[in-house]
Amino acid sequence: MADTRYKRVLLKLSGEAFSGEAKFGIDAPTLRKAAQQIKHVMEMGVDVAIVVGGGNIWRGSQAEKDGIDRVTADYAGMLATVINALALQDVLEREGVTTRTQTAIDIHSVAEPYIRRRAIRHLEKHRCVIFAAGTGNPYMTTDTAAALRAIEVEAEVLLMSKNGVDGIYSEDPRKISSARKFDCLTYMEALNLRLEVMDTTALSLCMENKLPIVVFNLDEPRSLERAVLGEPIGTIVKSEKKNVE
């Protein structure tokens, strides 16, 4: 076992992280690389739980703009996350990682229902646990689900994987080359600056429970390993800036 900063983490994988360079769908090589990084940190002795998004398959906000009822659109988005969760489960198991998928809406044929005590028991047995279908409620993002599940399973940090961005910037670095990257922020700074870290409900939940957030790019080599070791990577959001390495 490596001497890691964190012993139990929750990794948030956006839907875009599943599609790689494509705009839509699931890119198998990208998913395999992510699975290999997850396997590696689990071999280091770290418990890993994962919340997946579904934006590579369905975007509820866009569907609403197109005239679909918001609640219906959000439930469709939950089903998209289940598809991603099953794809990730299969790739992880092919890599030799024992995995369990739990869903916030009941789909007994393909996954377990979310039960907190069962999820914690899986983690204690060093199984990777994937949480799908968000919180099971419309109007709630998968970012909020990630913050909630991290707190519920007693994760020590929320690792937010961003697609093509290696941290939090003052503006979108993909559009504005002069955008400034932040190495460290407090929760209040992230809220007051209205930075696109995650939605305000999720960020407030992390702040209330003093759950640190590390925003990083999973595509970078050894990025997940560096994050669990506590090495400087991406941007960390926490209560205070002092004692940040």
Backbone bond lengths (Angstrom), bond angles and torsions (degrees), N, CA, C in turn:
res aa  C-N    CA-C-N  psi(-1)  N-CA   C-N-CA  omega(-1)  CA-C   N-CA-C  phi
1 M - - - 1.458 - - 1.525 110.97 -
2 A 1.332 116.24 133.14 1.453 120.72 177.90 1.527 109.58 -79.86
3 D 1.320 115.89 157.78 1.459 121.31 178.25 1.526 107.95 -85.07
4 T 1.335 116.58 84.76 1.456 121.60 -174.91 1.524 111.02 -91.52
5 R 1.325 115.82 153.93 1.468 120.74 176.90 1.524 109.75 -67.44
6 Y 1.343 116.20 -40.51 1.452 121.57 -176.23 1.531 110.28 -117.02
7 K 1.317 116.16 138.65 1.464 121.63 179.60 1.526 112.56 -101.35
8 R 1.332 115.99 -20.72 1.470 119.86 176.26 1.516 107.87 -141.77
9 V 1.323 116.65 126.18 1.455 120.88 -176.67 1.522 110.20 -129.20
10 L 1.325 114.66 155.99 1.462 119.52 168.28 1.515 107.95 -116.44
11 L 1.307 116.14 124.08 1.459 123.27 -179.74 1.517 109.30 -102.03
12 K 1.330 116.25 124.30 1.469 120.44 175.08 1.526 108.43 -97.85
13 L 1.325 115.34 119.45 1.462 121.50 176.98 1.517 108.51 -108.35
14 S 1.311 116.73 116.34 1.460 120.03 177.51 1.521 109.81 -71.33
15 G 1.320 115.54 161.53 1.461 118.92 176.36 1.513 111.96 -60.19
16 E 1.350 115.81 -35.54 1.464 120.18 179.63 1.525 111.65 -61.78
17 A 1.331 117.10 -27.30 1.464 120.56 179.43 1.524 111.51 -67.39
18 F 1.333 116.67 -19.86 1.465 120.96 179.30 1.520 112.56 -84.35
19 S 1.330 116.70 -23.47 1.461 119.32 -173.71 1.522 113.58 -93.60
20 G 1.344 117.60 -8.75 1.460 120.04 178.80 1.514 111.42 61.94
21 E 1.313 116.18 -131.85 1.465 121.05 -179.17 1.522 112.07 -77.08
22 A 1.325 116.39 -14.61 1.465 119.74 -179.24 1.529 110.41 -76.95
23 K 1.299 116.05 168.74 1.469 121.03 179.65 1.527 110.98 -94.53
24 F 1.320 116.97 -13.48 1.457 119.51 -169.69 1.530 109.62 -152.12
25 G 1.325 116.15 152.50 1.454 120.79 173.02 1.518 114.05 84.45
26 I 1.323 115.09 -165.16 1.463 121.96 -176.05 1.522 109.35 -118.01
27 D 1.322 116.15 123.10 1.456 122.05 178.89 1.523 108.57 -96.35
28 A 1.326 116.91 111.82 1.469 121.82 -173.34 1.536 113.38 -59.15
29 P 1.336 120.55 -46.79 1.472 119.99 179.23 1.532 112.71 -60.51
30 T 1.330 117.64 -39.40 1.468 121.30 178.33 1.519 110.57 -63.38
31 L 1.317 115.79 -43.32 1.467 120.64 -179.76 1.526 110.64 -65.97
32 R 1.317 116.11 -37.42 1.467 120.37 179.55 1.527 111.15 -65.70
33 K 1.320 117.01 -40.76 1.471 120.60 178.26 1.529 110.80 -62.89
34 A 1.334 115.92 -42.02 1.471 119.90 178.22 1.524 110.33 -63.29
35 A 1.331 116.50 -42.84 1.466 120.91 179.95 1.528 111.30 -62.76
36 Q 1.320 116.67 -38.16 1.467 120.16 179.64 1.532 111.06 -66.63
37 Q 1.329 117.15 -37.25 1.468 119.88 176.53 1.532 110.65 -66.68
38 I 1.327 116.05 -41.64 1.471 120.26 178.48 1.527 110.37 -62.76
39 K 1.312 116.55 -44.25 1.464 120.42 178.36 1.522 110.69 -59.22
40 H 1.309 116.67 -42.44 1.464 121.12 -177.02 1.522 111.69 -61.68
41 V 1.338 116.77 -46.54 1.470 118.13 -178.31 1.530 111.12 -70.75
42 M 1.323 117.15 -29.11 1.468 118.80 175.29 1.527 110.59 -67.95
43 E 1.327 116.75 -35.13 1.463 120.24 175.60 1.524 111.95 -67.60
44 M 1.333 116.34 -19.40 1.462 121.53 175.56 1.528 111.49 -80.74
45 G 1.335 116.87 -3.21 1.459 121.33 178.45 1.514 114.71 98.44
46 V 1.337 117.59 10.36 1.466 121.53 -177.68 1.527 110.01 -91.88
47 D 1.332 116.73 133.18 1.467 121.50 172.56 1.521 108.09 -79.15
48 V 1.343 116.32 132.34 1.466 119.98 -176.35 1.527 110.49 -124.81
49 A 1.318 115.25 122.62 1.463 122.46 168.72 1.522 107.27 -112.83
50 I 1.317 117.01 151.86 1.462 121.15 -174.06 1.522 109.74 -136.02
51 V 1.322 116.21 135.62 1.465 121.95 168.59 1.519 107.30 -113.00
52 V 1.326 116.40 130.77 1.469 120.55 -177.51 1.527 111.13 -110.16
53 G 1.319 114.39 145.91 1.458 121.25 172.83 1.519 110.31 -92.64
54 G 1.317 116.70 -175.62 1.465 119.76 -178.02 1.512 113.73 -139.48
55 G 1.356 116.72 16.26 1.459 120.65 -174.73 1.516 115.28 -65.62
56 N 1.325 117.10 -17.05 1.462 119.84 177.21 1.528 112.30 -76.39
57 I 1.337 116.52 -11.73 1.462 121.54 -178.54 1.523 111.28 -117.11
58 W 1.323 115.32 -41.33 1.471 119.79 -174.37 1.522 109.71 -151.32
59 R 1.315 116.44 133.64 1.462 121.09 176.10 1.523 108.73 -117.91
60 G 1.320 115.77 110.24 1.448 120.31 -177.81 1.511 113.62 -61.24
61 S 1.341 117.04 -38.19 1.469 120.35 -178.57 1.527 110.86 -64.27
62 Q 1.335 116.47 -40.02 1.461 119.80 179.06 1.523 110.58 -70.98
63 A 1.339 116.17 -38.73 1.467 120.02 178.87 1.528 110.48 -61.83
64 E 1.347 115.88 -37.83 1.468 119.55 178.64 1.525 109.99 -64.08
65 K 1.345 116.30 -41.94 1.462 119.78 178.06 1.533 111.23 -61.50
66 D 1.339 114.87 -30.55 1.464 119.77 -179.55 1.518 112.61 -81.75
67 G 1.342 116.86 2.85 1.457 120.01 174.24 1.508 115.95 104.28
68 I 1.338 117.94 1.20 1.470 120.53 178.64 1.526 109.13 -82.79
69 D 1.314 116.37 140.37 1.459 121.55 178.43 1.524 110.78 -54.16
70 R 1.345 117.63 135.63 1.463 122.06 -174.63 1.522 112.45 -58.32
71 V 1.318 116.91 -45.10 1.459 119.66 -178.83 1.525 110.67 -64.05
72 T 1.322 116.58 -44.34 1.469 120.58 177.38 1.528 110.73 -60.72
73 A 1.327 116.55 -43.17 1.465 121.01 179.69 1.520 111.02 -61.94
74 D 1.343 116.98 -40.95 1.466 120.44 -179.12 1.526 111.61 -67.37
75 Y 1.328 117.10 -39.16 1.468 118.96 177.74 1.531 110.97 -66.78
76 A 1.323 117.17 -36.25 1.463 120.13 175.49 1.527 109.82 -62.92
77 G 1.340 116.16 -38.81 1.465 120.49 177.16 1.520 111.62 -62.79
78 M 1.329 117.39 -37.25 1.468 120.62 177.08 1.531 110.49 -61.22
79 L 1.319 116.45 -40.54 1.467 119.85 178.33 1.531 110.86 -65.34
80 A 1.329 116.66 -34.69 1.470 119.82 176.95 1.527 110.60 -62.49
81 T 1.331 117.41 -38.21 1.462 119.34 178.79 1.519 111.61 -66.85
82 V 1.326 116.67 -30.82 1.473 119.87 177.48 1.527 109.83 -65.77
83 I 1.325 117.06 -40.91 1.469 120.76 176.98 1.526 109.97 -58.59
84 N 1.335 116.59 -47.08 1.466 120.18 179.20 1.523 111.60 -63.14
85 A 1.327 116.36 -40.68 1.465 120.14 -179.50 1.526 111.23 -62.41
86 L 1.324 117.01 -42.41 1.466 120.23 179.67 1.528 111.22 -66.90
87 A 1.336 116.34 -37.77 1.467 119.64 177.80 1.527 110.15 -64.63
88 L 1.332 116.93 -44.26 1.459 120.65 179.54 1.525 110.93 -66.15
89 Q 1.323 116.99 -40.74 1.470 120.50 177.36 1.521 111.26 -57.42
90 D 1.315 116.09 -44.84 1.472 120.36 -178.87 1.528 111.14 -63.39
91 V 1.340 117.08 -44.17 1.464 120.22 -179.37 1.526 110.65 -66.13
92 L 1.322 117.88 -41.51 1.467 121.22 178.23 1.522 111.26 -61.98
93 E 1.317 116.69 -42.96 1.462 119.70 -179.49 1.521 111.15 -67.31
94 R 1.327 117.15 -33.04 1.468 120.03 175.07 1.528 111.18 -66.33
95 E 1.335 116.14 -25.78 1.469 121.27 176.17 1.528 111.83 -85.12
96 G 1.335 116.46 -1.46 1.458 119.96 178.09 1.518 115.20 92.14
97 V 1.349 117.18 14.99 1.466 121.60 -179.31 1.524 109.57 -97.29
98 T 1.328 117.13 122.17 1.459 121.00 176.06 1.524 108.70 -69.48
99 T 1.321 116.52 123.89 1.464 121.60 -169.83 1.522 111.26 -133.25
100 R 1.331 114.96 144.66 1.459 121.85 173.37 1.524 108.36 -129.15
101 T 1.332 116.28 136.22 1.458 121.33 174.65 1.517 109.20 -107.86
102 Q 1.330 115.91 132.00 1.460 121.74 175.96 1.530 108.70 -122.57
103 T 1.325 115.90 139.51 1.456 120.14 -178.28 1.533 111.09 -118.42
104 A 1.325 115.33 147.06 1.457 120.86 179.60 1.519 112.27 -80.76
105 I 1.342 117.03 -14.17 1.464 121.26 170.10 1.523 106.62 -117.29
106 D 1.319 117.26 143.15 1.464 121.11 -171.78 1.523 112.08 -71.13
107 I 1.337 115.29 118.76 1.468 122.20 172.61 1.527 105.26 -137.51
108 H 1.318 116.05 71.68 1.456 121.59 -168.65 1.526 113.77 -59.64
109 S 1.322 117.19 -26.29 1.463 119.40 -176.55 1.523 113.04 -68.86
110 V 1.330 117.21 -23.16 1.463 119.03 -174.19 1.526 114.78 -122.36
111 A 1.338 118.17 -16.40 1.461 119.69 -176.06 1.524 111.19 -158.77
112 E 1.326 115.20 161.62 1.456 121.01 175.80 1.531 109.63 -74.62
113 P 1.337 117.46 151.23 1.466 118.26 169.08 1.517 109.24 -71.53
114 Y 1.326 116.86 153.44 1.455 119.23 178.74 1.529 110.28 -70.46
115 I 1.314 116.18 119.70 1.460 123.24 173.81 1.520 106.05 -133.43
116 R 1.316 116.11 117.08 1.460 120.51 -172.82 1.523 112.68 -54.42
117 R 1.319 118.19 -50.34 1.457 121.02 -176.17 1.533 111.09 -62.95
118 R 1.332 116.32 -35.93 1.467 119.25 178.23 1.519 110.65 -68.84
119 A 1.329 116.29 -39.92 1.469 120.50 178.77 1.524 110.19 -61.73
120 I 1.330 117.03 -44.35 1.465 120.32 179.36 1.521 110.42 -64.16
121 R 1.316 116.70 -38.50 1.477 119.88 179.09 1.529 110.48 -64.39
122 H 1.324 117.54 -40.47 1.467 120.35 176.08 1.522 110.35 -58.92
123 L 1.331 116.37 -44.74 1.463 120.42 -179.73 1.526 110.87 -64.38
124 E 1.327 117.11 -39.10 1.466 120.65 177.65 1.522 111.41 -62.62
125 K 1.341 115.94 -30.20 1.468 120.72 177.08 1.536 111.13 -87.33
126 H 1.311 115.92 9.69 1.468 124.61 177.15 1.526 112.10 61.93
127 R 1.320 115.15 41.08 1.459 121.48 170.82 1.517 108.78 -98.76
128 C 1.314 116.55 145.09 1.456 120.98 174.10 1.528 108.01 -78.89
129 V 1.320 117.07 130.71 1.462 121.34 -178.92 1.524 109.49 -114.82
130 I 1.332 115.88 125.25 1.458 121.91 178.77 1.525 108.34 -106.39
131 F 1.324 116.45 126.92 1.457 121.67 178.73 1.528 108.91 -103.42
132 A 1.330 115.86 124.09 1.461 121.13 -178.54 1.526 110.38 -119.71
133 A 1.321 115.57 168.26 1.468 124.49 177.56 1.526 113.12 69.81
134 G 1.326 116.39 25.27 1.463 120.55 175.57 1.513 112.50 57.39
135 T 1.331 115.84 -134.48 1.467 120.47 176.24 1.523 111.55 -91.00
136 G 1.345 115.83 -6.30 1.463 119.88 -175.79 1.511 112.91 88.06
137 N 1.345 115.97 3.95 1.463 120.77 -177.35 1.517 110.81 -123.93
138 P 1.336 117.65 139.80 1.468 119.60 174.44 1.525 109.94 -67.34
139 Y 1.309 116.09 163.27 1.461 124.68 -179.19 1.531 113.22 70.38
140 M 1.309 117.66 4.22 1.464 121.66 177.95 1.523 108.87 -114.55
141 T 1.324 117.15 129.02 1.455 121.05 -178.05 1.524 111.52 -81.41
142 T 1.327 115.76 167.03 1.467 119.39 174.69 1.530 110.98 -72.34
143 D 1.340 118.10 -19.36 1.470 119.87 171.48 1.525 109.96 -64.08
144 T 1.329 116.11 -43.94 1.462 120.10 176.94 1.521 110.30 -63.15
145 A 1.330 116.45 -40.97 1.466 120.29 177.20 1.523 110.76 -60.25
146 A 1.328 116.92 -40.79 1.466 121.00 -179.77 1.521 110.95 -63.36
147 A 1.342 116.94 -45.49 1.461 120.55 178.69 1.528 110.58 -62.84
148 L 1.319 116.55 -44.15 1.461 121.10 -178.78 1.524 111.86 -64.29
149 R 1.320 117.07 -48.35 1.473 119.94 -178.53 1.531 111.03 -66.23
150 A 1.315 117.33 -36.39 1.468 120.55 178.04 1.526 110.48 -59.90
151 I 1.317 115.76 -43.97 1.463 120.05 179.53 1.519 110.67 -68.10
152 E 1.327 116.57 -41.74 1.468 120.85 -177.03 1.526 112.56 -64.50
153 V 1.328 117.63 -39.23 1.472 119.64 -177.59 1.525 111.87 -93.28
154 E 1.339 115.77 7.66 1.466 122.05 175.12 1.528 112.54 64.63
155 A 1.321 115.13 39.76 1.467 119.69 173.58 1.524 108.69 -69.71
156 E 1.315 116.28 150.48 1.464 121.19 -178.09 1.518 112.79 -90.06
157 V 1.320 116.73 -14.64 1.462 120.49 -178.83 1.526 108.66 -158.39
158 L 1.332 115.08 150.24 1.460 121.71 173.36 1.518 107.56 -105.51
159 L 1.317 116.71 116.64 1.459 122.25 -179.63 1.525 108.54 -98.95
160 M 1.333 116.11 114.23 1.455 121.76 -176.87 1.525 109.45 -101.66
161 S 1.325 116.39 108.25 1.459 120.43 178.34 1.525 109.73 -84.73
162 K 1.324 115.53 123.13 1.458 120.85 178.60 1.527 109.67 -106.61
163 N 1.309 115.75 143.48 1.459 120.87 -177.18 1.525 110.71 -84.24
164 G 1.348 115.91 107.22 1.454 120.30 175.89 1.514 115.32 80.06
165 V 1.328 118.42 6.63 1.464 122.22 178.88 1.518 108.40 -130.00
166 D 1.351 116.45 131.14 1.461 120.45 -172.14 1.528 113.87 -98.85
167 G 1.333 117.36 28.02 1.451 120.31 178.33 1.516 110.62 157.19
168 I 1.332 115.23 -162.31 1.458 121.17 179.76 1.524 108.63 -101.76
169 Y 1.318 116.08 131.78 1.468 122.14 -178.66 1.525 110.25 -120.50
170 S 1.313 115.32 160.15 1.462 120.96 177.75 1.525 111.14 -64.75
171 E 1.332 115.79 -30.41 1.464 122.79 176.49 1.520 107.38 -145.61
172 D 1.304 117.00 172.32 1.460 120.74 -178.56 1.532 109.88 -66.25
173 P 1.349 118.63 111.40 1.472 120.11 -176.92 1.521 113.54 -68.31
174 R 1.322 116.20 -16.85 1.461 119.39 178.49 1.526 111.64 -76.46
175 K 1.339 115.27 -16.42 1.463 120.34 179.72 1.523 112.37 -112.68
176 I 1.348 116.23 -30.82 1.461 120.79 -176.29 1.530 108.95 -124.90
177 S 1.314 116.53 108.50 1.466 121.18 -174.33 1.523 113.16 -66.41
178 S 1.341 116.83 -23.67 1.462 120.14 -178.71 1.530 113.34 -86.71
179 A 1.327 117.86 4.97 1.463 121.35 -179.07 1.529 110.05 -59.92
180 R 1.330 116.30 138.51 1.471 121.85 -177.30 1.511 111.22 -94.62
181 K 1.322 116.09 132.01 1.463 120.74 178.11 1.528 109.85 -88.49
182 F 1.322 115.96 138.35 1.456 122.19 176.10 1.532 109.54 -99.17
183 D 1.332 116.54 130.03 1.467 120.18 175.47 1.523 111.15 -82.15
184 C 1.332 115.67 -32.92 1.457 120.85 -177.88 1.523 109.89 -150.13
185 L 1.327 116.35 139.89 1.454 122.81 176.89 1.526 108.82 -139.01
186 T 1.326 115.96 152.24 1.458 119.26 168.06 1.530 107.86 -86.91
187 Y 1.332 116.10 163.48 1.462 119.23 178.21 1.527 110.80 -58.41
188 M 1.351 116.42 -43.26 1.459 120.24 -177.16 1.523 111.42 -65.32
189 E 1.337 117.15 -37.14 1.463 119.60 177.03 1.523 110.69 -62.95
190 A 1.322 115.94 -43.33 1.467 119.90 179.92 1.531 110.71 -63.76
191 L 1.335 116.90 -37.96 1.460 120.63 178.46 1.527 111.33 -70.62
192 N 1.335 116.19 -46.93 1.464 120.28 -174.85 1.528 112.65 -68.90
193 L 1.343 115.93 -35.02 1.462 119.61 -180.00 1.530 112.21 -79.49
194 R 1.359 115.41 -7.04 1.464 121.07 -179.96 1.537 111.77 54.37
195 L 1.324 114.00 42.40 1.460 119.08 178.46 1.522 109.65 -77.81
196 E 1.320 116.41 148.62 1.462 119.85 -176.66 1.533 110.65 -84.79
197 V 1.326 115.05 64.00 1.461 120.77 177.20 1.517 108.58 -80.41
198 M 1.316 114.67 -56.00 1.455 124.40 178.24 1.522 105.92 -163.37
199 D 1.300 118.34 174.59 1.460 118.86 -179.56 1.527 110.35 -68.89
200 T 1.310 116.31 157.39 1.458 120.95 -172.74 1.525 112.87 -64.73
201 T 1.331 117.64 -30.77 1.468 119.94 177.54 1.519 110.35 -62.59
202 A 1.324 116.50 -46.34 1.468 121.17 179.88 1.522 111.10 -64.90
203 L 1.326 116.59 -43.44 1.463 120.74 -178.73 1.525 111.07 -65.49
204 S 1.323 116.75 -40.63 1.464 120.79 178.15 1.524 110.99 -65.03
205 L 1.318 116.62 -37.64 1.458 120.74 178.59 1.529 110.90 -63.82
206 C 1.327 116.42 -41.77 1.469 120.69 176.73 1.528 110.57 -64.26
207 M 1.337 116.70 -41.74 1.452 120.99 -179.27 1.530 110.92 -63.20
208 E 1.320 116.95 -44.65 1.463 120.91 -178.21 1.519 111.90 -63.61
209 N 1.323 116.28 -30.18 1.462 120.29 -177.22 1.526 113.27 -106.43
210 K 1.341 115.83 8.88 1.460 122.59 177.48 1.532 111.95 52.67
211 L 1.319 115.73 43.31 1.459 122.11 177.52 1.522 109.04 -93.73
212 P 1.334 118.78 113.18 1.467 119.66 179.54 1.526 111.82 -67.55
213 I 1.313 114.91 150.29 1.467 122.01 -179.71 1.517 108.21 -122.57
214 V 1.319 116.95 131.21 1.467 121.29 173.43 1.522 107.77 -116.37
215 V 1.323 116.14 119.52 1.464 122.04 179.11 1.523 107.83 -102.27
216 F 1.318 117.04 123.05 1.465 120.76 -174.54 1.518 110.29 -151.51
217 N 1.331 115.86 175.24 1.461 122.45 -179.56 1.530 109.05 -106.48
218 L 1.313 116.63 111.44 1.466 120.96 -177.30 1.525 112.10 -67.20
219 D 1.343 117.52 -18.53 1.466 120.64 -179.02 1.533 112.26 -70.18
220 E 1.326 117.15 -20.72 1.457 119.75 -179.33 1.530 110.29 -72.86
221 P 1.342 118.25 140.72 1.473 121.37 -179.97 1.524 111.68 -57.45
222 R 1.310 117.18 136.46 1.469 125.10 177.09 1.528 113.11 60.63
223 S 1.315 118.02 17.59 1.466 119.37 -174.50 1.526 112.11 -64.96
224 L 1.315 118.09 -42.86 1.461 120.06 -179.80 1.529 110.58 -67.92
225 E 1.326 116.64 -40.11 1.468 120.99 176.35 1.525 110.42 -59.62
226 R 1.324 117.44 -46.92 1.467 121.41 -179.52 1.525 110.80 -62.12
227 A 1.327 116.30 -36.89 1.461 119.96 -179.76 1.527 111.46 -65.22
228 V 1.326 117.52 -44.63 1.474 119.23 -178.48 1.518 112.11 -74.34
229 L 1.329 116.88 -22.70 1.463 120.02 175.17 1.528 111.91 -77.52
230 G 1.329 115.80 -13.68 1.460 119.50 -179.43 1.514 113.37 84.73
231 E 1.332 117.35 14.57 1.464 120.38 178.04 1.526 110.07 -72.06
232 P 1.332 117.28 153.82 1.469 119.43 177.99 1.527 110.48 -62.45
233 I 1.310 116.24 116.09 1.465 120.99 178.57 1.524 108.02 -153.58
234 G 1.303 116.02 139.21 1.457 119.65 177.96 1.508 112.24 59.75
235 T 1.324 115.45 -136.58 1.466 123.07 179.80 1.517 109.08 -130.59
236 I 1.321 116.95 135.25 1.460 120.87 175.56 1.526 109.15 -106.83
237 V 1.327 115.32 135.95 1.464 122.05 176.44 1.521 107.12 -115.58
238 K 1.326 116.65 123.32 1.456 120.73 -176.67 1.519 109.76 -152.62
239 S 1.334 116.53 -175.72 1.465 121.40 -175.68 1.517 112.43 -66.96
240 E 1.343 116.52 -46.15 1.456 121.34 -176.57 1.513 109.38 -132.36
241 K 1.327 115.94 157.12 1.461 120.38 -179.22 1.517 113.71 -86.68
242 K 1.305 118.19 -17.28 1.461 120.17 -176.12 1.512 110.83 -68.97
243 N 1.330 114.47 156.01 1.470 123.27 178.15 1.518 113.01 62.81
244 V 1.320 117.21 29.22 1.457 120.95 175.14 1.511 108.53 -94.00
245 E 1.325 117.51 125.59 1.454 120.58 -178.41 1.523 109.68 -85.88
